[in-house]
Amino acid sequence: MEDPTVVAACVAGGVVAATGCYMAYQKSAGVTRDASGGTGAAFEGQLAAGVNMLSNGDSVLAREKVENSMDEYAALFEGQTGKHSANGLTDEKGAVTSAESIKKRQEGYRTMVNNFYDLVTDFYEYGWCQSFHFAPRWQGETFLESIKRAEYHLCSRLGMKPGVKALDVGCGVGGPMRNMAIFSGASIEGITINEYQVKVGNKYHAQQGVADIAHTTRGDFQNLPGFTNGELWEGIDYGDMDWTGKFDVAYEIEATCHSPDKTRCFSEVARCLKPGGLFAGYEWVVLPDRGYDGANPTHVAIKEGIEIGNGLPTLATPEKVVAALEAAGFEVLEHYDANRNVHSPVEIPWYDTLNGKFTLSGFRMTNLGRNCTHAMVTALETLRIAPKGTTHVSAMLNATALDLVEGGKQELFTPSYFFVARKK
């Protein structure tokens, strides 16, 4: 991997840098996805990676449709994508939090989430890893160690082991699923609404040698296979597949925050569990008990910035998550913020990674690193190497990173509200 100072200097060169990136990409014959799962590990080489991220052959979104897809997504957030709490959202007086705006996203959530992951999946892998989530982190623990520990905690609490069948609700490209399958030996079926993630996820399962115990299905966690209560989304066809009572346990990792109706989502999970089956997860929530105030315009702007940049109908509170689990037929055994000691001297704040560190592995996550990536993307789009609209995606992700950090610093928000519940 190149020295970050060289990367910064090259990217700052704008169009010249983009030309160099493109040439580097063209010359690197072996630039392919792998399943190693490290920070940016799916793309080899810093500069070539940037172009591969924007020009990979697995994408299901045609180049000419990127801009339209981004425009459709932005319309669901009142055109506020790319703004954050310090650069304009506070002037909109909670437009994204209005009942009308939330209803629009709830009704259009399938298109919203599908478009979102078509647009951002490669950005996530490039700058993060294949496990698209945060985690509590102790001093002396690396970022990736904390990510895996959060996943293994779920394995432990759910009793996952060989012979256990588990459901991963909203599995993304399957990084957690593969880690957990290798760790526990359990058989895991993941579901994601995004066709692109299904395609690359199953490729990764095969590459990592876990395809016999890890598999991804395309579907909607509001309407899991065997769903009979109404019409399915036009992009989903389960055929004769029925998951009713199929699984011993289920989990979600920062996924059901996308749900427009958590009671409906959790009810579908309950239907697919055997009697007494356990369901655990980490949920994104705002924290009124720690200071979030819905009447504070700055707090609302931070909340909206997180929602805009992450494809969320609206952020819930812990009480609403617990109430939805109970309404869906679960007995909630335990629930707490896994980041409750976020500012303890023995822990590293969960948002610290978004601030980034000036190291080879952390540079892409720093504000400077993200700005360099944005400059590269802008130059590549100018040269028509990257699809039109890509710069808009990059700006949106940069903006939401700032609000995630601010929400964490003020303890207004956590991405790791842990729960474990039993089907009655």
C-alpha positions as CSV (number, residue, x, y, z in Angstrom):
1,M,0.0,0.0,0.0
2,E,1.3,3.4,-0.9
3,D,2.5,6.0,1.7
4,P,-0.5,8.2,2.5
5,T,1.5,11.4,2.0
6,V,2.1,10.3,-1.6
7,V,-1.5,9.4,-2.0
8,A,-2.6,12.8,-0.8
9,A,-0.1,14.6,-3.1
10,C,-1.2,12.5,-6.1
11,V,-4.9,13.0,-5.5
12,A,-4.5,16.7,-4.9
13,G,-3.2,16.9,-8.5
14,G,-6.8,16.7,-9.7
15,V,-7.1,15.6,-13.3
16,V,-3.5,14.8,-13.6
17,A,-3.8,12.5,-10.6
18,A,-6.9,10.9,-12.0
19,T,-5.0,10.1,-15.2
20,G,-2.3,8.5,-13.2
21,C,-4.8,6.5,-11.2
22,Y,-6.4,5.3,-14.4
23,M,-3.0,4.3,-15.8
24,A,-2.2,2.5,-12.6
25,Y,-5.5,0.6,-12.8
26,Q,-4.9,-0.3,-16.4
27,K,-1.5,-1.7,-15.6
28,S,-2.5,-3.7,-12.6
29,A,-3.7,-6.8,-14.3
30,G,-4.5,-8.6,-11.0
31,V,-6.8,-6.0,-9.4
32,T,-9.6,-8.2,-8.3
33,R,-11.9,-8.6,-5.3
34,D,-10.8,-10.9,-2.6
35,A,-12.5,-12.0,0.6
36,S,-9.7,-11.2,3.1
37,G,-11.9,-8.6,4.8
38,G,-9.3,-6.1,5.9
39,T,-9.7,-2.3,5.7
40,G,-10.0,-1.8,2.0
41,A,-8.7,-5.3,1.5
42,A,-11.1,-6.1,-1.3
43,F,-9.3,-3.7,-3.5
44,E,-5.5,-4.1,-3.9
45,G,-3.4,-0.9,-4.1
46,Q,-4.5,2.6,-2.9
47,L,-4.7,4.4,-6.3
48,A,-5.7,1.5,-8.4
49,A,-8.3,0.7,-5.8
50,G,-10.0,4.0,-6.3
51,V,-10.6,3.3,-10.0
52,N,-11.5,-0.3,-9.4
53,M,-14.0,0.8,-6.8
54,L,-15.7,2.9,-9.5
55,S,-15.2,0.6,-12.5
56,N,-15.7,-3.0,-11.2
57,G,-17.4,-5.6,-13.3
58,D,-19.7,-6.9,-10.6
59,S,-21.9,-3.8,-10.5
60,V,-25.5,-4.2,-11.3
61,L,-26.1,-0.5,-11.7
62,A,-25.4,0.8,-15.2
63,R,-23.0,3.7,-15.4
64,E,-25.5,5.9,-17.0
65,K,-28.0,5.3,-14.1
66,V,-25.8,6.3,-11.2
67,E,-26.8,9.9,-11.3
68,N,-30.5,9.1,-11.7
69,S,-30.3,6.6,-8.8
70,M,-28.6,9.3,-6.6
71,D,-31.2,11.9,-7.6
72,E,-34.0,9.5,-6.6
73,Y,-32.4,8.9,-3.3
74,A,-31.8,12.6,-2.6
75,A,-35.5,13.4,-3.3
76,L,-36.5,11.1,-0.4
77,F,-34.4,13.4,1.9
78,E,-35.7,16.7,0.6
79,G,-32.6,17.3,-1.5
80,Q,-30.4,17.6,1.6
81,T,-27.8,15.0,0.6
82,G,-24.3,16.4,1.0
83,K,-25.2,18.7,3.9
84,H,-24.4,18.1,7.5
85,S,-25.3,19.8,10.8
86,A,-22.6,22.4,10.4
87,N,-23.2,23.4,6.8
88,G,-26.9,23.9,6.2
89,L,-29.1,21.3,7.7
90,T,-29.9,23.5,10.7
91,D,-31.3,26.1,8.3
92,E,-33.9,23.6,7.0
93,K,-35.7,23.5,10.4
94,G,-36.0,19.7,10.6
95,A,-37.4,19.2,7.1
96,V,-36.2,15.6,7.0
97,T,-37.8,14.9,10.4
98,S,-41.3,16.1,9.4
99,A,-44.0,13.5,9.4
100,E,-44.5,13.9,5.7
101,S,-40.8,13.4,4.9
102,I,-40.6,10.3,7.2
103,K,-43.8,8.8,5.6
104,K,-42.3,9.3,2.1
105,R,-39.2,7.3,3.1
106,Q,-41.3,4.6,4.9
107,E,-43.4,4.1,1.8
108,G,-40.4,4.2,-0.6
109,Y,-37.9,2.4,1.7
110,R,-37.2,-0.5,-0.7
111,T,-36.2,1.8,-3.5
112,M,-34.3,4.0,-1.0
113,V,-32.3,1.2,0.6
114,N,-31.7,-0.6,-2.7
115,N,-30.4,2.6,-4.4
116,F,-28.4,3.4,-1.3
117,Y,-26.4,0.2,-1.4
118,D,-26.0,0.2,-5.1
119,L,-24.3,3.5,-4.7
120,V,-22.3,3.1,-1.5
121,T,-21.3,-0.6,-1.2
122,D,-17.9,-0.1,-2.9
123,F,-17.2,3.1,-1.0
124,Y,-17.8,1.1,2.3
125,E,-15.5,-1.7,1.3
126,Y,-12.8,0.7,0.0
127,G,-12.6,2.7,3.2
128,W,-13.9,0.3,5.9
129,C,-13.9,-3.4,5.4
130,Q,-16.5,-6.1,4.5
131,S,-18.2,-5.8,7.9
132,F,-20.3,-2.7,7.5
133,H,-20.7,-1.8,11.2
134,F,-19.2,-0.2,14.3
135,A,-18.2,-1.8,17.6
136,P,-17.2,-1.0,21.1
137,R,-13.4,-0.9,21.3
138,W,-11.0,-1.3,24.2
139,Q,-7.6,0.3,24.5
140,G,-5.0,-1.9,22.8
141,E,-7.6,-3.4,20.5
142,T,-7.4,-2.8,16.7
143,F,-10.4,-1.7,14.7
144,L,-10.8,-5.1,13.1
145,E,-10.3,-6.9,16.4
146,S,-13.2,-4.9,17.8
147,I,-15.4,-5.6,14.8
148,K,-14.9,-9.3,15.1
149,R,-15.3,-9.3,18.9
150,A,-18.8,-7.7,18.4
151,E,-19.7,-10.4,16.0
152,Y,-18.4,-13.2,18.2
153,H,-20.3,-11.8,21.1
154,L,-23.5,-12.5,19.1
155,C,-22.3,-16.0,18.4
156,S,-21.8,-16.5,22.2
157,R,-25.1,-15.0,23.3
158,L,-27.0,-17.0,20.6
159,G,-25.2,-20.3,21.3
160,M,-24.1,-20.7,17.7
161,K,-22.2,-23.9,17.0
162,P,-22.1,-26.6,14.3
163,G,-25.6,-27.8,13.5
164,V,-27.3,-24.5,14.5
165,K,-29.1,-22.7,11.7
166,A,-28.9,-18.9,11.9
167,L,-30.6,-16.1,10.0
168,D,-28.6,-12.9,9.3
169,V,-31.2,-10.2,8.8
170,G,-29.8,-7.6,6.4
171,C,-26.4,-9.2,5.8
172,G,-24.8,-6.8,3.3
173,V,-21.8,-8.3,1.5
174,G,-21.6,-10.9,4.3
175,G,-18.4,-10.0,6.2
176,P,-20.0,-10.7,9.6
177,M,-21.6,-13.9,8.3
178,R,-18.3,-15.3,7.1
179,N,-16.5,-14.4,10.3
180,M,-19.2,-15.8,12.5
181,A,-19.5,-19.0,10.4
182,I,-15.8,-19.7,10.6
183,F,-15.8,-18.9,14.4
184,S,-18.9,-20.9,15.3
185,G,-19.3,-23.5,12.7
186,A,-23.0,-22.7,12.5
187,S,-24.8,-22.6,9.1
188,I,-25.9,-19.1,8.3
189,E,-28.4,-17.8,5.7
190,G,-28.2,-14.1,5.0
191,I,-30.8,-11.9,3.4
192,T,-30.3,-8.5,1.7
193,I,-32.6,-6.5,-0.6
194,N,-29.6,-5.4,-2.7
195,E,-28.9,-7.6,-5.8
196,Y,-25.3,-6.3,-6.0
197,Q,-24.5,-7.4,-2.4
198,V,-26.0,-10.8,-3.1
199,K,-23.8,-11.2,-6.1
200,V,-20.5,-10.2,-4.5
201,G,-21.4,-11.8,-1.1
202,N,-21.9,-15.3,-2.6
203,K,-18.6,-14.8,-4.5
204,Y,-16.8,-14.0,-1.3
205,H,-18.3,-17.0,0.5
206,A,-16.9,-19.3,-2.3
207,Q,-13.5,-17.5,-2.3
208,Q,-13.2,-17.9,1.5
209,G,-14.3,-21.6,1.4
210,V,-17.4,-21.2,3.5
211,A,-20.1,-21.5,0.8
212,D,-21.3,-24.8,2.4
213,I,-22.2,-22.9,5.7
214,A,-22.8,-19.4,4.5
215,H,-25.2,-18.3,1.7
216,T,-26.9,-15.0,0.8
217,T,-30.5,-14.7,-0.6
218,R,-32.0,-11.6,-2.1
219,G,-35.1,-10.6,-0.2
220,D,-36.9,-8.1,1.9
221,F,-36.7,-8.5,5.7
222,Q,-40.2,-7.0,5.9
223,N,-41.4,-9.9,3.8
224,L,-39.2,-13.0,4.4
225,P,-39.6,-16.2,2.3
226,G,-43.0,-17.7,3.0
227,F,-44.6,-14.3,3.5
228,T,-48.3,-14.4,2.7
229,N,-49.7,-11.1,4.1
230,G,-49.9,-9.0,0.9
231,E,-47.9,-8.4,-2.2
232,L,-44.1,-8.8,-2.5
233,W,-41.9,-6.0,-3.8
234,E,-41.5,-6.2,-7.6
235,G,-37.8,-7.0,-7.3
236,I,-38.3,-10.1,-5.1
237,D,-39.5,-13.5,-6.3
238,Y,-39.1,-16.3,-3.6
239,G,-40.9,-18.9,-5.7
240,D,-41.8,-21.8,-3.4
241,M,-39.2,-20.9,-0.7
242,D,-40.6,-20.8,2.8
243,W,-38.5,-20.0,5.9
244,T,-41.3,-20.4,8.4
245,G,-39.9,-22.1,11.5
246,K,-36.6,-22.8,9.7
247,F,-34.0,-21.2,12.0
248,D,-32.8,-21.8,15.5
249,V,-31.5,-18.3,16.0
250,A,-31.4,-14.9,14.2
251,Y,-29.3,-11.8,14.4
252,E,-29.0,-8.3,12.9
253,I,-26.0,-6.0,12.9
254,E,-27.0,-2.4,12.4
255,A,-29.4,-3.4,9.7
256,T,-33.0,-3.1,10.9
257,C,-32.4,0.6,11.4
258,H,-33.4,0.7,7.7
259,S,-36.8,-0.8,8.5
260,P,-39.9,1.5,8.0
261,D,-41.9,-0.7,10.5
262,K,-39.8,-2.5,13.1
263,T,-42.8,-4.4,14.5
264,R,-43.4,-5.8,11.0
265,C,-39.7,-6.7,10.5
266,F,-39.3,-8.3,13.9
267,S,-42.6,-10.3,13.4
268,E,-41.2,-11.7,10.2
269,V,-38.0,-12.7,12.0
270,A,-40.2,-14.4,14.7
271,R,-42.1,-16.3,12.1
272,C,-38.9,-17.7,10.7
273,L,-37.6,-18.8,14.1
274,K,-38.5,-22.1,15.9
275,P,-40.4,-21.8,19.2
276,G,-38.0,-20.4,21.8
277,G,-35.5,-19.2,19.2
278,L,-33.3,-16.3,20.1
279,F,-32.9,-13.1,18.2
280,A,-30.1,-10.6,19.0
281,G,-28.7,-7.5,17.4
282,Y,-27.1,-4.1,17.4
283,E,-29.5,-1.2,16.6
284,W,-28.9,2.4,15.7
285,V,-30.8,4.7,18.0
286,V,-30.8,8.3,19.4
287,L,-30.3,8.6,23.2
288,P,-32.8,10.9,24.9
289,D,-31.6,9.6,28.3
290,R,-28.1,10.8,27.5
291,G,-29.1,14.2,26.1
292,Y,-30.7,13.9,22.7
293,D,-33.4,16.6,22.5
294,G,-35.8,16.6,19.6
295,A,-36.5,20.3,20.3
296,N,-32.9,21.2,19.8
297,P,-32.3,22.2,16.2
298,T,-28.6,21.2,16.3
299,H,-29.5,17.8,17.7
300,V,-32.1,17.3,15.0
301,A,-29.6,18.3,12.3
302,I,-27.1,15.8,13.6
303,K,-29.8,13.1,13.6
304,E,-30.9,14.1,10.1
305,G,-27.3,14.1,8.8
306,I,-27.0,10.5,10.1
307,E,-30.2,9.5,8.4
308,I,-29.5,11.1,5.1
309,G,-26.1,9.5,4.7
310,N,-27.2,6.0,5.8
311,G,-30.5,5.4,4.1
312,L,-32.7,5.6,7.2
313,P,-36.4,6.3,7.3
314,T,-35.9,7.8,10.8
315,L,-33.8,6.9,13.9
316,A,-35.7,5.3,16.7
317,T,-35.2,5.4,20.5
318,P,-34.3,2.4,22.6
319,E,-37.8,2.3,24.0
320,K,-39.3,2.0,20.5
321,V,-37.0,-0.9,19.6
322,V,-37.9,-2.8,22.8
323,A,-41.6,-2.1,22.2
324,A,-41.4,-3.3,18.6
325,L,-39.7,-6.6,19.8
326,E,-42.4,-7.2,22.4
327,A,-45.2,-6.4,19.9
328,A,-43.7,-8.9,17.5
329,G,-44.0,-11.7,20.0
330,F,-40.5,-11.7,21.7
331,E,-39.6,-11.7,25.3
332,V,-36.8,-9.2,25.6
333,L,-34.2,-10.8,27.9
334,E,-31.6,-8.0,27.9
335,H,-31.0,-4.6,26.2
336,Y,-28.4,-1.9,26.7
337,D,-26.1,0.4,24.9
338,A,-22.9,-1.5,24.1
339,N,-21.2,2.0,23.9
340,R,-22.5,3.1,27.3
341,N,-18.8,3.6,28.4
342,V,-17.8,5.3,25.2
343,H,-15.7,7.9,26.9
344,S,-14.2,5.7,29.5
345,P,-10.4,6.0,29.7
346,V,-10.1,2.3,29.0
347,E,-12.1,2.4,25.8
348,I,-11.6,3.9,22.3
349,P,-14.8,5.7,21.2
350,W,-16.6,3.8,18.5
351,Y,-16.5,6.9,16.2
352,D,-12.7,7.2,16.6
353,T,-12.2,5.3,13.3
354,L,-14.1,8.0,11.4
355,N,-11.7,10.5,12.7
356,G,-9.1,8.2,11.4
357,K,-5.4,7.8,12.2
358,F,-2.5,8.8,10.0
359,T,-1.3,5.3,9.4
360,L,-1.3,3.1,6.3
361,S,-4.4,1.4,7.4
362,G,-6.3,4.4,8.8
363,F,-5.6,7.1,6.3
364,R,-8.6,6.6,4.1
365,M,-10.8,7.2,7.2
366,T,-9.3,10.5,8.2
367,N,-11.0,13.7,7.2
368,L,-8.0,14.4,5.0
369,G,-8.2,10.9,3.6
370,R,-11.9,11.3,2.8
371,N,-11.2,14.6,1.2
372,C,-8.5,13.1,-0.9
373,T,-10.8,10.3,-2.0
374,H,-13.4,12.9,-2.9
375,A,-10.9,14.9,-4.9
376,M,-10.0,11.7,-6.8
377,V,-13.6,10.8,-7.4
378,T,-14.3,14.4,-8.7
379,A,-11.4,14.2,-11.1
380,L,-12.4,10.7,-12.3
381,E,-15.9,11.9,-12.9
382,T,-14.6,15.0,-14.8
383,L,-12.6,12.6,-17.0
384,R,-15.7,10.4,-17.4
385,I,-13.9,7.5,-15.9
386,A,-16.2,7.5,-13.0
387,P,-20.0,7.6,-13.7
388,K,-21.7,10.9,-13.4
389,G,-23.2,11.3,-10.0
390,T,-20.4,9.6,-8.1
391,T,-19.1,12.9,-6.7
392,H,-22.5,13.4,-5.1
393,V,-22.3,10.0,-3.4
394,S,-18.9,10.9,-2.1
395,A,-20.0,14.2,-0.7
396,M,-23.0,12.6,1.0
397,L,-20.8,10.0,2.8
398,N,-18.3,12.7,3.8
399,A,-21.1,14.8,5.3
400,T,-22.6,11.9,7.3
401,A,-19.2,10.9,8.7
402,L,-19.0,14.3,10.4
403,D,-22.4,13.9,11.9
404,L,-21.8,10.4,13.1
405,V,-18.7,11.7,14.9
406,E,-20.5,14.6,16.4
407,G,-23.4,12.4,17.5
408,G,-20.9,10.1,19.2
409,K,-19.0,12.9,20.9
410,Q,-22.1,14.4,22.4
411,E,-23.6,10.9,23.2
412,L,-26.7,11.8,21.2
413,F,-26.5,8.6,19.2
414,T,-25.2,5.0,19.3
415,P,-24.9,2.5,16.5
416,S,-24.6,-0.4,19.0
417,Y,-27.8,-0.7,21.1
418,F,-27.6,-4.4,22.0
419,F,-30.6,-6.6,22.5
420,V,-31.3,-10.3,22.9
421,A,-34.9,-11.6,22.8
422,R,-36.6,-15.0,22.8
423,K,-39.6,-16.0,20.7
424,K,-42.5,-16.7,22.9
